[in-house]
Amino acid sequence: MPEGHSVHRIARQFDRNFVGKTLRASSPQGRFAEGAAVLDGREALRVQAVGKQMFLETEGDVWLRVHLGLYGAWDFAGDIIVDPTIAAANGRMGQTNQRGTVVEEEQGDGAPSADAILDDAGENSLSSIGAPRRTRVHVRMSEQTKGLADEGLEWPPPVVGQVRLRLMTDITAADLRGPTACVLQTPEEMLASVAKLGPDPLVGDPVENEERFVRAVRRKPTAIALLLMDQAVVSGIGNVYRAEMLFRQGLNPHTPGREVPEDVVRALWYDWVRLLAIGVETGQMMTMDDLSAAQYRAAMANRNDRHWVYHRAGLPCRICGTEIALEEIGARKLYWCPRCQA
């Protein structure tokens, strides 16, 4: 499932390419035909990501709420304005297990820059923050998704697979496949949906967000490993960030939330603020600190070098050498070090 940084990156993509433009909407699959008919012809006004959900406002007080869930994906095609902070030089976006195909770049010879770092899935994760660039691409933004064949420059792009919703401008298309939620909402319903979500470091008042998180954790007897995955407690944290944040604080994942010292709860929040910002900037869930330049490049090139414990079951802890444990909690895999997190 996409974690919070991926959804914020998707929202930025919509902000650059759809906000301020009239939408053409359709449901090739047919399951969202009525909703698409309502959206068709409306101007996109603004977009907001909160945790793992995206909200797109259109004129007439109509909001589109999308939750990708485990299998959802957005595919973009056409003439796309891409901010280097949310897309690789080769046109790919998001995490290392996402796929995309460049069909043409309007930047010199279209090759990645000399200092590009391509990870094991072909993503340049170190694009610097700077002015947006215009590029002709076909990209996919999601997690746990398979690649699509090069579809060339045909316009509009052919429909591939079960597309729940297609949004188009004159030059850009976005296809939504397999979401957990794709619904239209009134402004009141949108606000009610957001109200059910825990604080997101990139949305709202930073001080209030921190206090909401601390209060929610400190009053519950639930294990901290479960609380960090509870989107009503904190928005955007998934399996990877959960495991890594607990390790970084040396916190036993089974500790009840109300027994976690307040300073440690606050440290968890500060860590999430920092890691989310890194994820949005690089497109990678980079969770290791104090790396040399060579180590950092290796970590960006291979996910196995960018995490402390996640996906390292049976391997020695990078700190103490103890075998990393794997167990199931809340129907999700949990990786942790029994010694560093005793």
PyMOL commands that set and color helices and strands:
alter all, ss='L'
color gray80, all
select helices_A, chain A and resi 4-17+33-39+187-195+206-218+224-227+239-248+257-259+262-282+293-301+303-305
alter helices_A, ss='H'
color red, helices_A
select strands_A, chain A and resi 24-26+44-50+53-58+62-67+73-82+101-104+133-142+163-168+172-177+181-185+325-329+332-336
alter strands_A, ss='S'
color yellow, strands_A
deselect
rebuild
show_as cartoon
